């Protein structure tokens, strides 16, 4: 298995884009503990893969809010 091997089904984010129905993403866990992210409205368009450390940094930054940036 490699970093692009998805080990759990994609799930749709419960909240994306400030309430707009056009900005939804799906997230799945990868074999190495990272995440795969794709557009729920157009999954064939491609998937972005993030390692475990990168994903954790992203989630931590979300928790700190826009002022952290």
Secondary structure, 3 states (H helix, E strand, C coil): CCCCCECCCCEECCCCHHHCCCCCEEEEEECCCCEEEEECCCHHHCEEEECHHHHHHHHHHHHHCHHHC
